[in-house]
Amino acid sequence: MKMKELRIGDLVARIPIIQGGMGVGISRCNLAGAVAKEGAIGIISTAQIGYDEEDFDKNPIKANLRAIDKHINKAKEISGGGIVGVNIMVATNQYEEYVKTAAKSGADLIISGAGLPVSLPELVKGYTVKIAPIVSSQKATSVILKMWDRKYNTTADLIVIEGPLAGGHLGFSPNQLEDIEALNYDEEIKKIIEYKKEFEEKYNKKIPVVVAGGITTREDIKHYLALGADGVQIATRFVPTLECDASMEYKMAYINSNKEDIVITKSPVGMPGRAIRNPFINQASQGRIPVDRCFNCLEHCNPKETPYCITKALINAVKGDLEHGLIFCGARAYEQNKITTVKEVIDELVF
């Protein structure tokens, strides 16, 4: 088996790898641009992307919208004409504005999850940007594709299937995550691949499927391509690279972690999340960490009730304050053992 290019409409990636979007600040212009330069698809996370803008504390949404434009353009410049997209969480406050800003700024692709992106086709009308929902089940795929078909007479340009071994927020229940083998997830992937065929026929277009979650080796990629996927999305492997936008302390947390350190934690987004156990995780597991200010990041978050402020925790982590930071990661983060480069990672994965 040989890798084939990944075609998303008129977008053609020579290497069928999408670098997963990681917030806050883990995948911005430097990482996404470097990945796109190598012929894969670089993804910027818009989650509190403007955390280091000077007016972020006073007006986080304004700072984020400005930073979206800045990082998309910088990534494009770094990539030398490569494919650069964004990951926008549906749970984001002012989701519509984030989507419209990304489209206006020239993003090639918008990947959207952490909720059902039901309004996404409407928000990108008039732009050439491609749209991709993140799904974790055939049921969720059905809901989104049927709704887009009925309401907007359109369908997805790409589907990202995010499995139970992914990092950050997960579309599974804590019980499901306790016994991942029982999920028999390969069968779910096959169901999704089969299900989307009716929409391909109706709209006379190919809807490529990309699988994400726990993919770290060439053998993993071969496995999912053999199941019928058109490509893979990989995030964890790109964290301990020189180009990753996180602090060196953050990168070293991956390298220094053991298998037992990777845990499922409760996120204020309302979904389970996978992260590296550290003093912050230990403190959060003991009880609520009071929130002293709100950054308006999530649509359904009450600062008086949330278990902790996810923005503050993620900003602390990306800056290197691991004592007070939340370090999201994939299930196999502990396998990372050295600081490398984006080129070296991709060269190792390509076949």
Salt bridges, closest charged atoms under 4 A:
GLU5 OE2 - ARG7 NE 2.86
ASP10 OD1 - LYS130 NZ 2.77
ASP52 OD2 - ARG28 NH2 2.74
GLU53 OE1 - ARG66 NH2 3.21
GLU53 OE2 - LYS70 NZ 2.55
ASP55 OD1 - ARG66 NH2 2.56
ASP57 OD1 - ARG293 NH1 3.88
ASP108 OD2 - LYS76 NZ 2.67
GLU122 OE1 - LYS125 NZ 3.51
ASP149 OD1 - LYS202 NZ 2.73
ASP157 OD1 - LYS205 NZ 2.67
ASP186 OD2 - HIS223 NE2 2.70
GLU187 OE2 - LYS190 NZ 3.32
GLU194 OE1 - LYS197 NZ 3.03
GLU200 OE2 - LYS196 NZ 2.77
ASP220 OD2 - ARG332 NH1 2.82
ASP230 OD1 - LYS206 NZ 3.09
ASP292 OD2 - LYS312 NZ 3.43
ASP321 OD2 - HIS324 ND1 3.06
GLU335 OE2 - ARG332 NE 2.92
ASP347 OD2 - LYS343 NZ 2.82
GLU348 OE2 - ARG237 NH2 3.33
